[in-house]
Amino acid sequence: MKTLVVYYSRKGYVEKIADAKIKAEREQGNEVDFLSLETLSNTIGFDGFRSCIIKTVSGGSMELFPYETDVASYDKVVICTPVWCGKVALPMKAFLTKEKHNINRAEYVIVSMSGGNTDAVADEMDKILRLKREKYTSVQCVWGKIKKEEDFQ
Ligand SMILES: Cc1cc2nc3c(=O)[nH]c(=O)nc-3n(C[C@H](O)[C@H](O)[C@H](O)COP(=O)(O)O)c2cc1C
């Protein structure tokens, strides 16, 4: 089983959670690679934060820094994303939109301040990929501290 863990992390919180997922997958004997997405848009500091919000609520998009990973060569993709304004973060949305024909099996790790049921974000990703996720894990992360992790279908 060849698994790709792909993540976008603005401040490094999701990155830490993705690292733990990579470790857990390796411990299960799975062959795992990872891809860290970077965007060409400014997301840094207050101006970057404001721009993330404005682009998300206005239905905008964010361009990705090019990557070389051949997504189609993986059996399964684990998508680790923060929630932005109740939606999938725009850099991850750009990745899903670009790779929708190359992903057949997907699992999500959805990170937010509020945690709990994040079906709306999981459904949004299913819709872009035109598949039904295998499961998703909702992680409540408050200023980098993990408060709760729950699995959902
Ligand atoms: C632009 C923006 C919008 C956010 N919107 C939400 C939200 O709607 N609900 C929520 O629970 N958390 C929201 N968050 C919090 C993030 O999902 C959370 O802090 C996450 O851990 C960020 O991880 P990262 O900094 O590694 O990308 C938002 C964060 C940002 C930057």
The ligand as an SDF file (V2000), in Angstrom:
LIG
                    3D

 31 33  0  0  0  0  0  0  0  0999 V2000
   -8.0020   32.4130    7.4180 C   0  0  0  0  0  0  0  0  0  0  0  0
   -8.3630   31.4540    8.5210 C   0  0  0  0  0  0  0  0  0  0  0  0
   -9.6830   31.0980    8.7390 C   0  0  0  0  0  0  0  0  0  0  0  0
  -10.0280   30.1920    9.7480 C   0  0  0  0  0  0  0  0  0  0  0  0
  -11.3310   29.8140    9.8810 N   0  0  0  0  0  0  0  0  0  0  0  0
  -11.6570   28.8820   10.8330 C   0  0  0  0  0  0  0  0  0  0  0  0
  -12.9960   28.4400   10.9820 C   0  0  0  0  0  0  0  0  0  0  0  0
  -13.9000   28.8340   10.2290 O   0  0  0  0  0  0  0  0  0  0  0  0
  -13.2800   27.5560   11.9690 N   0  0  0  0  0  0  0  0  0  0  0  0
  -12.3240   27.0900   12.8480 C   0  0  0  0  0  0  0  0  0  0  0  0
  -12.6390   26.3060   13.7330 O   0  0  0  0  0  0  0  0  0  0  0  0
  -11.0230   27.4590   12.7010 N   0  0  0  0  0  0  0  0  0  0  0  0
  -10.6650   28.3490   11.7200 C   0  0  0  0  0  0  0  0  0  0  0  0
   -9.3580   28.7440   11.5760 N   0  0  0  0  0  0  0  0  0  0  0  0
   -8.3460   28.1720   12.4860 C   0  0  0  0  0  0  0  0  0  0  0  0
   -7.4410   27.1320   11.7930 C   0  0  0  0  0  0  0  0  0  0  0  0
   -8.1930   26.1360   11.1400 O   0  0  0  0  0  0  0  0  0  0  0  0
   -6.5240   26.4770   12.8290 C   0  0  0  0  0  0  0  0  0  0  0  0
   -5.8550   27.4960   13.5400 O   0  0  0  0  0  0  0  0  0  0  0  0
   -5.4870   25.5430   12.2210 C   0  0  0  0  0  0  0  0  0  0  0  0
   -4.8280   24.8880   13.2880 O   0  0  0  0  0  0  0  0  0  0  0  0
   -4.4720   26.2880   11.3870 C   0  0  0  0  0  0  0  0  0  0  0  0
   -3.3370   25.4550   11.1180 O   0  0  0  0  0  0  0  0  0  0  0  0
   -2.0520   25.9940   10.3340 P   0  0  0  0  0  0  0  0  0  0  0  0
   -1.6880   27.3100   10.9340 O   0  0  0  0  0  0  0  0  0  0  0  0
   -1.0110   24.9310   10.5150 O   0  0  0  0  0  0  0  0  0  0  0  0
   -2.4580   26.1570    8.8750 O   0  0  0  0  0  0  0  0  0  0  0  0
   -9.0040   29.6620   10.6000 C   0  0  0  0  0  0  0  0  0  0  0  0
   -7.6620   30.0490   10.3930 C   0  0  0  0  0  0  0  0  0  0  0  0
   -7.3380   30.9280    9.3660 C   0  0  0  0  0  0  0  0  0  0  0  0
   -5.8950   31.2830    9.1430 C   0  0  0  0  0  0  0  0  0  0  0  0
  1  2  1  0
  2  3  1  0
  2 30  2  0
  3  4  2  0
  4  5  1  0
  4 28  1  0
  5  6  2  0
  6  7  1  0
  6 13  1  0
  7  8  2  0
  7  9  1  0
  9 10  1  0
 10 11  2  0
 10 12  1  0
 12 13  2  0
 13 14  1  0
 14 15  1  0
 14 28  1  0
 15 16  1  0
 16 17  1  0
 16 18  1  0
 18 19  1  0
 18 20  1  0
 20 21  1  0
 20 22  1  0
 22 23  1  0
 23 24  1  0
 24 25  2  0
 24 26  1  0
 24 27  1  0
 28 29  2  0
 29 30  1  0
 30 31  1  0
M  END
$$$$
